[in-house]
Structure formats: structure tokens, C-alpha cells
Amino acid sequence: MTRPGPGEPGWRPRLVALDIDGTLLRWVVGRGMSLEEVTPAVHAAVQRALDAGAHVVLSSGRAPFNMTGVADLLDLHGHGEKLWIVASNGAVVLRYPPAEVVHEVTFDARAAVYAVLEQHPDAIVAVEERGVGYRVSAPFPDGELGGETIVSDIAEMVAGPVSRVIIRDPKATAEDFVRLAANLGLHGTDYIVGWTAWLDLAPVGITKASGLEYVAAQLGVDRADVLAIGDGRNDIEMLEWAGRGVAMGQAVDEVKAIADATAPSVDDDGAAVEISRWFPSPTSGGMDA
């Protein structure tokens, strides 16, 4: 028997992939950080998906150690199974609890880092220090990086293979970094621009989509049966890859343009609204796609 596809009568996601910041968690106005709080509506919708047997996978640019607390807020492990988490924009996949990295992709970031710094010499650089926090060339704005930060020499930070590098220039804009990323074109490196002048460097082909593809293969889930929700440029590949990709209401136009649908904003519990289409509360009934 052929399973119905996304948007067809009877379709229901078997895997729900969720971005964190700006999707599950609301942004702090004027700051590059989120409130570490999950609203009751989002919590309830996620629990209904779990109760129905769907896999819920967090998929974020955050480092692994900065994602497990969100899993706890959502009570994702309440059904007794170890979770799958896609961290560092797809470069790291882990199981939790306890946190155990099961898949990681690294690359040589030296050429890319120095090429960016040539254009933005005042930018600050961060590389994840597994399980601790980040090594940074100078302090980041308060609240933008979780965990401990250790000030280090840039050459030492990128001397060996890394899974992800963050470059931040508080004096620049996101548009400055979009133009920069378009013109660098270094072999072996991909660039993802955040909401601010924040640039993620990653191995070519490594995105949230590639991380989710690895997880889906382990779970025996086809991409056509995946619902993905996100709001940032680093969600574009994930939303294109999933059977149904949904942009949050406050997402930039280039994210909305590739999405199958747009949910309300994070301030209006858009993730809960979209999840409830497929996993409605007993009193509300379902919603049409």
C-alpha cells in the first residue's frame, strides 16, 4: 500500500524536525539570544506528536551541550527512548540522555577564517570546545554563546579539524555578511549567515538537512514523511529537504520563498499551530494543509 504524500489526505509526519531559536524559543528583542522558555502551547503540541508515535528531533545551529536543556524543557525523553539531536548545523549528531556524539563531520577551516578576517579584521572568532563551551578570540556580546568561553589564539583554535566556526562582527550587518559569503567561494567550505553579522563556517554539503538525513536513515523514515519547521537562513536546506517544510512567520523572505507553507510567528506559537495540524488536541480537531 502506498503511503499518502505531504498535503494528501491521510498524510501525517513520522518525524518532526524543529529548529530552536526563533521557532521553539522566542527571541529577546534587540539581542542575539532567546528566552530559554517553552510556552505551554508548544510543549503540549510536541507531546501530542510524541504520544502519536512520531519522532521529534531538535535541529539547530547550537552546539550539542546547548541543546540538551531545550530537550529537557520539552520533556522529549518522557517516552523512554534516547533522543536524536542534530547540532552545529548538521555537523554533529548525538543521542540523549546521556549526551553521546554518534556522528561528526570536521574540516580544515584555516583558509576560510583568514579570508573572512581579511575583509573584517575586527571580527571575533569562536570554535566549539566539546562539552565545555567555546574557544574565542575575544568575548562575544553577552548571551550569544552558551557555556564557558576560553579566550585563545586564533591560529591555535583552527590548527586542527573543527566541526564549526562562528565569526561575529558587531560593527557589521547581516547584509554585509551575505555579500561576503557570496563572494568568498573557498573550496570545501560553506557559509551560513544568521540574523545579525554572524557567519557560520561548515564543511561543504553539511547542513541541517544532511544531519537529518543521517537520523532518518537510522530510524527508517523517508524524507517525504518529515515535517520541518524553522526561521533562519540555516534552515533553508532542511525545509527544502523535508516532505513538508514550514517557515515561521517572522522568517526572512528568502526562507519563506522556499517553504511549502508559512506558520504564524514564534510570538504567536507558530510551531504549535503547525504541529497541531497533524497532531490536534482531542477537543480541537485537525486542520487542512
Stockholm file with secondary structure:
# STOCKHOLM 1.0

chainA/1-289         MTRPGPGEPGWRPRLVALDIDGTLLRWVVGRGMSLEEVTPAVHAAVQRALDAGAHVVLSSGRAPFNMTGVADLLDLHGHGEKLWIVASNGAVVLRYPPAEVVHEVTFDARAAVYAVLEQHPDAIVAVEERGVGYRVSAPFPDGELGGETIVSDIAEMVAGPVSRVIIRDPKATAEDFVRLAANLGLHGTDYIVGWTAWLDLAPVGITKASGLEYVAAQLGVDRADVLAIGDGRNDIEMLEWAGRGVAMGQAVDEVKAIADATAPSVDDDGAAVEISRWFPSPTSGGMDA
#=GR chainA/1-289 SS CCCCCTTSTTCCCSEEEECCBTTTBCBCTTSSCBCSCCCHHHHHHHHHHHHTTCEEEEECSSCGGGTHHHHHHHTGGGGSSCEEEEEGGGTEEEEETTTEEEEECCBCCHHHHHHHHHHCTTCEEEEEETTTEEEESSCCSTTSSCSEEEECCHHHHTSSCBSCEEEECTTSCHHHHHHHHHHHCCTTEEEEECSSSEEEEEETTCSHHHHHHHHHHHHTCCGGGEEEEECSGGGHHHHHHSSEEEECTTSCHHHHHHSSEECCCGGGTHHHHHHHHHSCCTTTCCCCC
#=GC SS_cons         CCCCCTTSTTCCCSEEEECCBTTTBCBCTTSSCBCSCCCHHHHHHHHHHHHTTCEEEEECSSCGGGTHHHHHHHTGGGGSSCEEEEEGGGTEEEEETTTEEEEECCBCCHHHHHHHHHHCTTCEEEEEETTTEEEESSCCSTTSSCSEEEECCHHHHTSSCBSCEEEECTTSCHHHHHHHHHHHCCTTEEEEECSSSEEEEEETTCSHHHHHHHHHHHHTCCGGGEEEEECSGGGHHHHHHSSEEEECTTSCHHHHHHSSEECCCGGGTHHHHHHHHHSCCTTTCCCCC
//
